Amino acid sequence: MIDLQQRYEVIKSVCESLKLQPNKPKLRIKSKRQIITSHKAKVRKIPSWCLDKLPCDAQILGEDGIHTYVYH
């Protein structure tokens, strides 16, 4: 079993290596009201059995037997 001093050294080295990694770039702000994101809304074909897992802002466009068309 690893004693507390060795655990402390491992945790300390991992934290130092994480500090050296570059941070993720923040979203560019075009204006104060508009934020540019990588998400583009599009029509998606989703199986009907997983409709309960859709986000709340998704719009259901129609059904085609097994599949449902969703705008999100």
BAMI-280405 format. One line per field, with one value per residue (C-alpha): residue in one letter; y, x, z. Coordinates in pm, whole numbers. Layout:
# BAMI-280405
rest [A,...]
Y [Y,...]
X [X,...]
Z [Z,...]
# end
This chain:
# BAMI-280405
rest [M,I,D,L,Q,Q,R,Y,E,V,I,K,S,V,C,E,S,L,K,L,Q,P,N,K,P,K,L,R,I,K,S,K,R,Q,I,I,T,S,H,K,A,K,V,R,K,I,P,S,W,C,L,D,K,L,P,C,D,A,Q,I,L,G,E,D,G,I,H,T,Y,V,Y,H]
Y [0,347,565,919,1089,901,978,1345,1348,1180,1424,1720,1608,1553,1900,2059,1880,1992,2354,2333,2222,2498,2612,2563,2871,3073,3141,3447,3729,3910,4171,4200,4018,3758,3472,3260,2890,2582,2447,2490,2410,2149,1889,1554,1211,1044,707,754,543,798,1109,1131,1204,1516,1856,2083,2339,2084,2123,1809,1854,1526,1148,887,552,453,790,1142,1460,1711,2064,2127]
X [0,125,188,54,379,394,27,93,386,181,-107,131,305,-27,-149,171,144,-218,-116,131,-134,-282,-633,-923,-990,-1290,-1578,-1523,-1765,-1877,-2072,-2195,-2518,-2401,-2166,-2025,-2057,-1971,-2328,-2526,-2896,-2993,-3258,-3167,-3323,-3360,-3519,-3862,-3777,-3524,-3745,-3744,-3369,-3401,-3304,-3592,-3522,-3547,-3841,-4012,-4086,-4253,-4247,-4159,-4255,-3951,-3774,-3863,-3726,-3601,-3466,-3191]
Z [0,-89,211,241,142,-190,-259,-189,-432,-705,-664,-660,-981,-1159,-1058,-1184,-1518,-1552,-1492,-1779,-2030,-2247,-2160,-2397,-2609,-2498,-2734,-2948,-2872,-3186,-2995,-2639,-2723,-2974,-2891,-3173,-3097,-3297,-3276,-3596,-3592,-3851,-3921,-3772,-3827,-3487,-3400,-3242,-2937,-2810,-2822,-2443,-2456,-2672,-2530,-2436,-2712,-2997,-3236,-3370,-3739,-3832,-3824,-4083,-3933,-3731,-3739,-3626,-3785,-3531,-3577,-3325]
# end
